[in-house]
Amino acid sequence: MISKDVVKHIAKLARLELTEQEVEKMQKDMTAILDYFNVLQKVKSSRMESETKAVEIEKVTRKDVATERSNRLVNDILAQVPARKDEYIKVKQVL
């Protein structure tokens, strides 16, 4: 079982203020969680290992080329903005 000191230390690291009742509850909960991990470590995983396969990842890219549709979209957007300079939208300076 996890000690109360360990629970208090973890709570301090997480910047939590726990009452004594909460410390006791967390002590039980953390112990149960760690016990469950111990159960999982005992499970034989030979079936899982045989079913896992490496997948090759290939890089799929396309050229970034402006199309007629994208040009129309840009022109439609620029036609609706209150201030612009060339093909850029002018906004107030933010500092």
Jmol script that loads the backbone (N, CA, C; Angstrom):
load data "model"
ATOM      1  N   MET A   1       0.849  -1.181   0.000  1.00  0.00           N
ATOM      2  CA  MET A   1       0.000   0.000   0.000  1.00  0.00           C
ATOM      3  C   MET A   1       0.892   1.241   0.000  1.00  0.00           C
ATOM      4  N   ILE A   2       0.472   2.221  -0.744  1.00  0.00           N
ATOM      5  CA  ILE A   2       1.212   3.479  -0.824  1.00  0.00           C
ATOM      6  C   ILE A   2       1.090   4.209   0.509  1.00  0.00           C
ATOM      7  N   SER A   3       2.177   4.804   0.955  1.00  0.00           N
ATOM      8  CA  SER A   3       2.142   5.511   2.232  1.00  0.00           C
ATOM      9  C   SER A   3       1.464   6.876   2.081  1.00  0.00           C
ATOM     10  N   LYS A   4       1.011   7.399   3.207  1.00  0.00           N
ATOM     11  CA  LYS A   4       0.381   8.718   3.196  1.00  0.00           C
ATOM     12  C   LYS A   4       1.386   9.793   2.798  1.00  0.00           C
ATOM     13  N   ASP A   5       2.647   9.595   3.158  1.00  0.00           N
ATOM     14  CA  ASP A   5       3.685  10.563   2.802  1.00  0.00           C
ATOM     15  C   ASP A   5       3.848  10.657   1.277  1.00  0.00           C
ATOM     16  N   VAL A   6       3.782   9.520   0.602  1.00  0.00           N
ATOM     17  CA  VAL A   6       3.904   9.515  -0.857  1.00  0.00           C
ATOM     18  C   VAL A   6       2.711  10.237  -1.477  1.00  0.00           C
ATOM     19  N   VAL A   7       1.511   9.975  -0.955  1.00  0.00           N
ATOM     20  CA  VAL A   7       0.311  10.642  -1.462  1.00  0.00           C
ATOM     21  C   VAL A   7       0.425  12.150  -1.254  1.00  0.00           C
ATOM     22  N   LYS A   8       0.881  12.559  -0.083  1.00  0.00           N
ATOM     23  CA  LYS A   8       1.027  13.987   0.200  1.00  0.00           C
ATOM     24  C   LYS A   8       2.082  14.615  -0.705  1.00  0.00           C
ATOM     25  N   HIS A   9       3.151  13.870  -0.983  1.00  0.00           N
ATOM     26  CA  HIS A   9       4.205  14.379  -1.862  1.00  0.00           C
ATOM     27  C   HIS A   9       3.667  14.564  -3.281  1.00  0.00           C
ATOM     28  N   ILE A  10       2.924  13.579  -3.784  1.00  0.00           N
ATOM     29  CA  ILE A  10       2.330  13.676  -5.121  1.00  0.00           C
ATOM     30  C   ILE A  10       1.350  14.838  -5.176  1.00  0.00           C
ATOM     31  N   ALA A  11       0.562  14.996  -4.111  1.00  0.00           N
ATOM     32  CA  ALA A  11      -0.392  16.111  -4.060  1.00  0.00           C
ATOM     33  C   ALA A  11       0.341  17.451  -4.071  1.00  0.00           C
ATOM     34  N   LYS A  12       1.455  17.512  -3.383  1.00  0.00           N
ATOM     35  CA  LYS A  12       2.241  18.754  -3.363  1.00  0.00           C
ATOM     36  C   LYS A  12       2.797  19.058  -4.755  1.00  0.00           C
ATOM     37  N   LEU A  13       3.291  18.016  -5.445  1.00  0.00           N
ATOM     38  CA  LEU A  13       3.806  18.208  -6.801  1.00  0.00           C
ATOM     39  C   LEU A  13       2.706  18.669  -7.752  1.00  0.00           C
ATOM     40  N   ALA A  14       1.481  18.183  -7.523  1.00  0.00           N
ATOM     41  CA  ALA A  14       0.347  18.566  -8.361  1.00  0.00           C
ATOM     42  C   ALA A  14      -0.314  19.841  -7.851  1.00  0.00           C
ATOM     43  N   ARG A  15       0.257  20.400  -6.802  1.00  0.00           N
ATOM     44  CA  ARG A  15      -0.260  21.635  -6.189  1.00  0.00           C
ATOM     45  C   ARG A  15      -1.720  21.483  -5.757  1.00  0.00           C
ATOM     46  N   LEU A  16      -1.968  20.370  -5.066  1.00  0.00           N
ATOM     47  CA  LEU A  16      -3.296  20.093  -4.532  1.00  0.00           C
ATOM     48  C   LEU A  16      -3.242  20.143  -3.018  1.00  0.00           C
ATOM     49  N   GLU A  17      -4.253  20.704  -2.435  1.00  0.00           N
ATOM     50  CA  GLU A  17      -4.385  20.675  -0.982  1.00  0.00           C
ATOM     51  C   GLU A  17      -5.421  19.618  -0.647  1.00  0.00           C
ATOM     52  N   LEU A  18      -4.983  18.557   0.030  1.00  0.00           N
ATOM     53  CA  LEU A  18      -5.883  17.461   0.364  1.00  0.00           C
ATOM     54  C   LEU A  18      -6.138  17.427   1.864  1.00  0.00           C
ATOM     55  N   THR A  19      -7.392  17.162   2.207  1.00  0.00           N
ATOM     56  CA  THR A  19      -7.723  16.937   3.616  1.00  0.00           C
ATOM     57  C   THR A  19      -7.238  15.543   3.992  1.00  0.00           C
ATOM     58  N   GLU A  20      -7.272  15.229   5.263  1.00  0.00           N
ATOM     59  CA  GLU A  20      -6.832  13.911   5.723  1.00  0.00           C
ATOM     60  C   GLU A  20      -7.716  12.810   5.137  1.00  0.00           C
ATOM     61  N   GLN A  21      -9.006  13.091   4.997  1.00  0.00           N
ATOM     62  CA  GLN A  21      -9.914  12.107   4.399  1.00  0.00           C
ATOM     63  C   GLN A  21      -9.575  11.890   2.921  1.00  0.00           C
ATOM     64  N   GLU A  22      -9.267  12.960   2.230  1.00  0.00           N
ATOM     65  CA  GLU A  22      -8.909  12.849   0.818  1.00  0.00           C
ATOM     66  C   GLU A  22      -7.591  12.104   0.647  1.00  0.00           C
ATOM     67  N   VAL A  23      -6.653  12.313   1.574  1.00  0.00           N
ATOM     68  CA  VAL A  23      -5.376  11.598   1.521  1.00  0.00           C
ATOM     69  C   VAL A  23      -5.622  10.096   1.660  1.00  0.00           C
ATOM     70  N   GLU A  24      -6.485   9.709   2.584  1.00  0.00           N
ATOM     71  CA  GLU A  24      -6.789   8.292   2.782  1.00  0.00           C
ATOM     72  C   GLU A  24      -7.471   7.698   1.549  1.00  0.00           C
ATOM     73  N   LYS A  25      -8.401   8.464   0.947  1.00  0.00           N
ATOM     74  CA  LYS A  25      -9.091   7.987  -0.256  1.00  0.00           C
ATOM     75  C   LYS A  25      -8.111   7.842  -1.409  1.00  0.00           C
ATOM     76  N   MET A  26      -7.252   8.836  -1.595  1.00  0.00           N
ATOM     77  CA  MET A  26      -6.266   8.778  -2.672  1.00  0.00           C
ATOM     78  C   MET A  26      -5.276   7.633  -2.442  1.00  0.00           C
ATOM     79  N   GLN A  27      -4.951   7.376  -1.186  1.00  0.00           N
ATOM     80  CA  GLN A  27      -4.051   6.279  -0.852  1.00  0.00           C
ATOM     81  C   GLN A  27      -4.659   4.958  -1.319  1.00  0.00           C
ATOM     82  N   LYS A  28      -5.936   4.752  -1.049  1.00  0.00           N
ATOM     83  CA  LYS A  28      -6.611   3.524  -1.476  1.00  0.00           C
ATOM     84  C   LYS A  28      -6.724   3.462  -3.002  1.00  0.00           C
ATOM     85  N   ASP A  29      -7.099   4.588  -3.617  1.00  0.00           N
ATOM     86  CA  ASP A  29      -7.276   4.611  -5.071  1.00  0.00           C
ATOM     87  C   ASP A  29      -5.961   4.360  -5.801  1.00  0.00           C
ATOM     88  N   MET A  30      -4.885   5.025  -5.360  1.00  0.00           N
ATOM     89  CA  MET A  30      -3.591   4.847  -6.018  1.00  0.00           C
ATOM     90  C   MET A  30      -3.078   3.426  -5.842  1.00  0.00           C
ATOM     91  N   THR A  31      -3.299   2.854  -4.677  1.00  0.00           N
ATOM     92  CA  THR A  31      -2.888   1.474  -4.443  1.00  0.00           C
ATOM     93  C   THR A  31      -3.641   0.535  -5.371  1.00  0.00           C
ATOM     94  N   ALA A  32      -4.944   0.762  -5.533  1.00  0.00           N
ATOM     95  CA  ALA A  32      -5.745  -0.081  -6.432  1.00  0.00           C
ATOM     96  C   ALA A  32      -5.256   0.041  -7.867  1.00  0.00           C
ATOM     97  N   ILE A  33      -4.914   1.242  -8.288  1.00  0.00           N
ATOM     98  CA  ILE A  33      -4.423   1.447  -9.654  1.00  0.00           C
ATOM     99  C   ILE A  33      -3.106   0.711  -9.862  1.00  0.00           C
ATOM    100  N   LEU A  34      -2.187   0.844  -8.915  1.00  0.00           N
ATOM    101  CA  LEU A  34      -0.894   0.178  -9.054  1.00  0.00           C
ATOM    102  C   LEU A  34      -1.043  -1.343  -8.985  1.00  0.00           C
ATOM    103  N   ASP A  35      -1.970  -1.822  -8.172  1.00  0.00           N
ATOM    104  CA  ASP A  35      -2.229  -3.264  -8.118  1.00  0.00           C
ATOM    105  C   ASP A  35      -2.737  -3.761  -9.467  1.00  0.00           C
ATOM    106  N   TYR A  36      -3.563  -2.973 -10.109  1.00  0.00           N
ATOM    107  CA  TYR A  36      -4.072  -3.356 -11.425  1.00  0.00           C
ATOM    108  C   TYR A  36      -2.946  -3.429 -12.446  1.00  0.00           C
ATOM    109  N   PHE A  37      -1.990  -2.515 -12.367  1.00  0.00           N
ATOM    110  CA  PHE A  37      -0.842  -2.577 -13.269  1.00  0.00           C
ATOM    111  C   PHE A  37      -0.042  -3.852 -13.028  1.00  0.00           C
ATOM    112  N   ASN A  38       0.061  -4.275 -11.777  1.00  0.00           N
ATOM    113  CA  ASN A  38       0.753  -5.531 -11.474  1.00  0.00           C
ATOM    114  C   ASN A  38       0.034  -6.709 -12.119  1.00  0.00           C
ATOM    115  N   VAL A  39      -1.292  -6.683 -12.123  1.00  0.00           N
ATOM    116  CA  VAL A  39      -2.064  -7.741 -12.773  1.00  0.00           C
ATOM    117  C   VAL A  39      -1.790  -7.739 -14.272  1.00  0.00           C
ATOM    118  N   LEU A  40      -1.764  -6.554 -14.871  1.00  0.00           N
ATOM    119  CA  LEU A  40      -1.511  -6.456 -16.311  1.00  0.00           C
ATOM    120  C   LEU A  40      -0.123  -6.960 -16.694  1.00  0.00           C
ATOM    121  N   GLN A  41       0.857  -6.751 -15.819  1.00  0.00           N
ATOM    122  CA  GLN A  41       2.215  -7.207 -16.121  1.00  0.00           C
ATOM    123  C   GLN A  41       2.299  -8.728 -16.134  1.00  0.00           C
ATOM    124  N   LYS A  42       1.428  -9.410 -15.393  1.00  0.00           N
ATOM    125  CA  LYS A  42       1.453 -10.870 -15.323  1.00  0.00           C
ATOM    126  C   LYS A  42       0.762 -11.527 -16.513  1.00  0.00           C
ATOM    127  N   VAL A  43      -0.002 -10.768 -17.273  1.00  0.00           N
ATOM    128  CA  VAL A  43      -0.727 -11.329 -18.407  1.00  0.00           C
ATOM    129  C   VAL A  43       0.258 -11.699 -19.503  1.00  0.00           C
ATOM    130  N   LYS A  44       0.082 -12.877 -20.064  1.00  0.00           N
ATOM    131  CA  LYS A  44       0.947 -13.299 -21.161  1.00  0.00           C
ATOM    132  C   LYS A  44       0.495 -12.584 -22.423  1.00  0.00           C
ATOM    133  N   SER A  45       1.437 -12.001 -23.112  1.00  0.00           N
ATOM    134  CA  SER A  45       1.096 -11.197 -24.284  1.00  0.00           C
ATOM    135  C   SER A  45       1.649 -11.801 -25.568  1.00  0.00           C
ATOM    136  N   SER A  46       1.860 -13.106 -25.612  1.00  0.00           N
ATOM    137  CA  SER A  46       2.433 -13.727 -26.807  1.00  0.00           C
ATOM    138  C   SER A  46       1.508 -13.579 -28.006  1.00  0.00           C
ATOM    139  N   ARG A  47       0.202 -13.623 -27.798  1.00  0.00           N
ATOM    140  CA  ARG A  47      -0.748 -13.477 -28.899  1.00  0.00           C
ATOM    141  C   ARG A  47      -0.661 -12.067 -29.490  1.00  0.00           C
ATOM    142  N   MET A  48      -0.534 -11.085 -28.625  1.00  0.00           N
ATOM    143  CA  MET A  48      -0.462  -9.706 -29.094  1.00  0.00           C
ATOM    144  C   MET A  48       0.798  -9.475 -29.905  1.00  0.00           C
ATOM    145  N   GLU A  49       1.892 -10.055 -29.482  1.00  0.00           N
ATOM    146  CA  GLU A  49       3.150  -9.845 -30.191  1.00  0.00           C
ATOM    147  C   GLU A  49       3.083 -10.405 -31.604  1.00  0.00           C
ATOM    148  N   SER A  50       2.396 -11.539 -31.781  1.00  0.00           N
ATOM    149  CA  SER A  50       2.328 -12.143 -33.101  1.00  0.00           C
ATOM    150  C   SER A  50       1.396 -11.378 -34.026  1.00  0.00           C
ATOM    151  N   GLU A  51       0.455 -10.619 -33.464  1.00  0.00           N
ATOM    152  CA  GLU A  51      -0.497  -9.890 -34.287  1.00  0.00           C
ATOM    153  C   GLU A  51      -0.030  -8.485 -34.644  1.00  0.00           C
ATOM    154  N   THR A  52       0.991  -8.012 -34.001  1.00  0.00           N
ATOM    155  CA  THR A  52       1.465  -6.670 -34.309  1.00  0.00           C
ATOM    156  C   THR A  52       2.398  -6.732 -35.506  1.00  0.00           C
ATOM    157  N   LYS A  53       2.220  -5.798 -36.401  1.00  0.00           N
ATOM    158  CA  LYS A  53       3.040  -5.754 -37.606  1.00  0.00           C
ATOM    159  C   LYS A  53       3.580  -4.342 -37.791  1.00  0.00           C
ATOM    160  N   ALA A  54       4.750  -4.274 -38.339  1.00  0.00           N
ATOM    161  CA  ALA A  54       5.323  -2.970 -38.634  1.00  0.00           C
ATOM    162  C   ALA A  54       4.664  -2.436 -39.900  1.00  0.00           C
ATOM    163  N   VAL A  55       4.324  -1.191 -39.881  1.00  0.00           N
ATOM    164  CA  VAL A  55       3.697  -0.564 -41.028  1.00  0.00           C
ATOM    165  C   VAL A  55       4.667   0.462 -41.592  1.00  0.00           C
ATOM    166  N   GLU A  56       4.909   0.340 -42.878  1.00  0.00           N
ATOM    167  CA  GLU A  56       5.788   1.316 -43.509  1.00  0.00           C
ATOM    168  C   GLU A  56       5.009   2.592 -43.764  1.00  0.00           C
ATOM    169  N   ILE A  57       5.613   3.683 -43.426  1.00  0.00           N
ATOM    170  CA  ILE A  57       4.989   4.981 -43.628  1.00  0.00           C
ATOM    171  C   ILE A  57       5.689   5.643 -44.807  1.00  0.00           C
ATOM    172  N   GLU A  58       4.896   6.014 -45.770  1.00  0.00           N
ATOM    173  CA  GLU A  58       5.491   6.687 -46.909  1.00  0.00           C
ATOM    174  C   GLU A  58       5.062   8.144 -46.903  1.00  0.00           C
ATOM    175  N   LYS A  59       5.933   8.974 -47.369  1.00  0.00           N
ATOM    176  CA  LYS A  59       5.677  10.396 -47.382  1.00  0.00           C
ATOM    177  C   LYS A  59       4.862  10.739 -48.630  1.00  0.00           C
ATOM    178  N   VAL A  60       3.679  11.260 -48.395  1.00  0.00           N
ATOM    179  CA  VAL A  60       2.815  11.619 -49.507  1.00  0.00           C
ATOM    180  C   VAL A  60       2.644  13.133 -49.479  1.00  0.00           C
ATOM    181  N   THR A  61       3.138  13.773 -50.504  1.00  0.00           N
ATOM    182  CA  THR A  61       3.023  15.229 -50.574  1.00  0.00           C
ATOM    183  C   THR A  61       2.540  15.616 -51.961  1.00  0.00           C
ATOM    184  N   ARG A  62       2.049  16.803 -52.048  1.00  0.00           N
ATOM    185  CA  ARG A  62       1.653  17.321 -53.348  1.00  0.00           C
ATOM    186  C   ARG A  62       2.236  18.720 -53.468  1.00  0.00           C
ATOM    187  N   LYS A  63       2.339  19.167 -54.670  1.00  0.00           N
ATOM    188  CA  LYS A  63       2.853  20.517 -54.893  1.00  0.00           C
ATOM    189  C   LYS A  63       1.792  21.527 -54.481  1.00  0.00           C
ATOM    190  N   ASP A  64       2.226  22.606 -53.900  1.00  0.00           N
ATOM    191  CA  ASP A  64       1.329  23.667 -53.484  1.00  0.00           C
ATOM    192  C   ASP A  64       1.185  24.643 -54.647  1.00  0.00           C
ATOM    193  N   VAL A  65       0.207  24.364 -55.474  1.00  0.00           N
ATOM    194  CA  VAL A  65       0.016  25.144 -56.689  1.00  0.00           C
ATOM    195  C   VAL A  65      -1.335  25.841 -56.619  1.00  0.00           C
ATOM    196  N   ALA A  66      -1.341  27.119 -56.949  1.00  0.00           N
ATOM    197  CA  ALA A  66      -2.601  27.864 -56.969  1.00  0.00           C
ATOM    198  C   ALA A  66      -3.430  27.423 -58.164  1.00  0.00           C
ATOM    199  N   THR A  67      -4.710  27.218 -57.915  1.00  0.00           N
ATOM    200  CA  THR A  67      -5.618  26.843 -58.992  1.00  0.00           C
ATOM    201  C   THR A  67      -6.546  28.016 -59.288  1.00  0.00           C
ATOM    202  N   GLU A  68      -7.321  27.880 -60.341  1.00  0.00           N
ATOM    203  CA  GLU A  68      -8.264  28.945 -60.684  1.00  0.00           C
ATOM    204  C   GLU A  68      -9.291  29.117 -59.573  1.00  0.00           C
ATOM    205  N   ARG A  69      -9.704  28.005 -58.991  1.00  0.00           N
ATOM    206  CA  ARG A  69     -10.687  28.068 -57.902  1.00  0.00           C
ATOM    207  C   ARG A  69     -10.115  28.793 -56.690  1.00  0.00           C
ATOM    208  N   SER A  70      -8.860  28.479 -56.330  1.00  0.00           N
ATOM    209  CA  SER A  70      -8.256  29.136 -55.167  1.00  0.00           C
ATOM    210  C   SER A  70      -8.032  30.616 -55.438  1.00  0.00           C
ATOM    211  N   ASN A  71      -7.691  30.960 -56.677  1.00  0.00           N
ATOM    212  CA  ASN A  71      -7.522  32.372 -57.036  1.00  0.00           C
ATOM    213  C   ASN A  71      -8.845  33.127 -56.913  1.00  0.00           C
ATOM    214  N   ARG A  72      -9.942  32.514 -57.351  1.00  0.00           N
ATOM    215  CA  ARG A  72     -11.261  33.141 -57.224  1.00  0.00           C
ATOM    216  C   ARG A  72     -11.620  33.336 -55.762  1.00  0.00           C
ATOM    217  N   LEU A  73     -11.309  32.333 -54.954  1.00  0.00           N
ATOM    218  CA  LEU A  73     -11.611  32.423 -53.528  1.00  0.00           C
ATOM    219  C   LEU A  73     -10.845  33.571 -52.886  1.00  0.00           C
ATOM    220  N   VAL A  74      -9.576  33.698 -53.195  1.00  0.00           N
ATOM    221  CA  VAL A  74      -8.758  34.787 -52.656  1.00  0.00           C
ATOM    222  C   VAL A  74      -9.325  36.132 -53.096  1.00  0.00           C
ATOM    223  N   ASN A  75      -9.679  36.257 -54.366  1.00  0.00           N
ATOM    224  CA  ASN A  75     -10.234  37.514 -54.863  1.00  0.00           C
ATOM    225  C   ASN A  75     -11.571  37.844 -54.201  1.00  0.00           C
ATOM    226  N   ASP A  76     -12.407  36.823 -53.973  1.00  0.00           N
ATOM    227  CA  ASP A  76     -13.687  37.049 -53.298  1.00  0.00           C
ATOM    228  C   ASP A  76     -13.468  37.539 -51.868  1.00  0.00           C
ATOM    229  N   ILE A  77     -12.512  36.955 -51.189  1.00  0.00           N
ATOM    230  CA  ILE A  77     -12.223  37.368 -49.804  1.00  0.00           C
ATOM    231  C   ILE A  77     -11.666  38.788 -49.792  1.00  0.00           C
ATOM    232  N   LEU A  78     -10.713  39.072 -50.666  1.00  0.00           N
ATOM    233  CA  LEU A  78     -10.104  40.397 -50.693  1.00  0.00           C
ATOM    234  C   LEU A  78     -11.113  41.477 -51.072  1.00  0.00           C
ATOM    235  N   ALA A  79     -12.115  41.124 -51.846  1.00  0.00           N
ATOM    236  CA  ALA A  79     -13.130  42.100 -52.236  1.00  0.00           C
ATOM    237  C   ALA A  79     -14.005  42.500 -51.049  1.00  0.00           C
ATOM    238  N   GLN A  80     -14.037  41.678 -49.995  1.00  0.00           N
ATOM    239  CA  GLN A  80     -14.913  41.938 -48.861  1.00  0.00           C
ATOM    240  C   GLN A  80     -14.211  42.589 -47.669  1.00  0.00           C
ATOM    241  N   VAL A  81     -12.902  42.695 -47.687  1.00  0.00           N
ATOM    242  CA  VAL A  81     -12.189  43.251 -46.539  1.00  0.00           C
ATOM    243  C   VAL A  81     -12.174  44.777 -46.626  1.00  0.00           C
ATOM    244  N   PRO A  82     -12.209  45.464 -45.476  1.00  0.00           N
ATOM    245  CA  PRO A  82     -12.249  46.923 -45.489  1.00  0.00           C
ATOM    246  C   PRO A  82     -10.921  47.567 -45.893  1.00  0.00           C
ATOM    247  N   ALA A  83      -9.796  46.925 -45.556  1.00  0.00           N
ATOM    248  CA  ALA A  83      -8.499  47.526 -45.894  1.00  0.00           C
ATOM    249  C   ALA A  83      -7.565  46.433 -46.384  1.00  0.00           C
ATOM    250  N   ARG A  84      -6.880  46.737 -47.467  1.00  0.00           N
ATOM    251  CA  ARG A  84      -5.931  45.768 -47.995  1.00  0.00           C
ATOM    252  C   ARG A  84      -4.787  46.481 -48.696  1.00  0.00           C
ATOM    253  N   LYS A  85      -3.702  45.761 -48.867  1.00  0.00           N
ATOM    254  CA  LYS A  85      -2.547  46.274 -49.598  1.00  0.00           C
ATOM    255  C   LYS A  85      -2.092  45.133 -50.507  1.00  0.00           C
ATOM    256  N   ASP A  86      -2.154  45.365 -51.772  1.00  0.00           N
ATOM    257  CA  ASP A  86      -1.876  44.338 -52.786  1.00  0.00           C
ATOM    258  C   ASP A  86      -2.786  43.133 -52.520  1.00  0.00           C
ATOM    259  N   GLU A  87      -2.195  41.982 -52.275  1.00  0.00           N
ATOM    260  CA  GLU A  87      -3.008  40.790 -52.014  1.00  0.00           C
ATOM    261  C   GLU A  87      -3.032  40.433 -50.531  1.00  0.00           C
ATOM    262  N   TYR A  88      -2.795  41.399 -49.671  1.00  0.00           N
ATOM    263  CA  TYR A  88      -2.763  41.157 -48.235  1.00  0.00           C
ATOM    264  C   TYR A  88      -3.874  41.930 -47.536  1.00  0.00           C
ATOM    265  N   ILE A  89      -4.387  41.358 -46.473  1.00  0.00           N
ATOM    266  CA  ILE A  89      -5.399  42.028 -45.665  1.00  0.00           C
ATOM    267  C   ILE A  89      -4.682  42.869 -44.617  1.00  0.00           C
ATOM    268  N   LYS A  90      -5.023  44.151 -44.515  1.00  0.00           N
ATOM    269  CA  LYS A  90      -4.412  45.042 -43.524  1.00  0.00           C
ATOM    270  C   LYS A  90      -5.218  44.940 -42.226  1.00  0.00           C
ATOM    271  N   VAL A  91      -4.510  44.784 -41.127  1.00  0.00           N
ATOM    272  CA  VAL A  91      -5.137  44.757 -39.805  1.00  0.00           C
ATOM    273  C   VAL A  91      -4.374  45.693 -38.906  1.00  0.00           C
ATOM    274  N   LYS A  92      -4.997  46.012 -37.752  1.00  0.00           N
ATOM    275  CA  LYS A  92      -4.327  46.880 -36.798  1.00  0.00           C
ATOM    276  C   LYS A  92      -3.150  46.144 -36.191  1.00  0.00           C
ATOM    277  N   GLN A  93      -2.127  46.919 -35.851  1.00  0.00           N
ATOM    278  CA  GLN A  93      -0.936  46.345 -35.256  1.00  0.00           C
ATOM    279  C   GLN A  93      -1.260  45.843 -33.860  1.00  0.00           C
ATOM    280  N   VAL A  94      -0.797  44.663 -33.541  1.00  0.00           N
ATOM    281  CA  VAL A  94      -1.038  44.066 -32.232  1.00  0.00           C
ATOM    282  C   VAL A  94       0.301  43.878 -31.531  1.00  0.00           C
ATOM    283  N   LEU A  95       0.430  44.458 -30.370  1.00  0.00           N
ATOM    284  CA  LEU A  95       1.675  44.314 -29.598  1.00  0.00           C
ATOM    285  C   LEU A  95       1.383  43.775 -28.236  1.00  0.00           C
TER     286      LEU A  95
END
end "model"
wireframe off; spacefill off
backbone 0.3
color backbone group
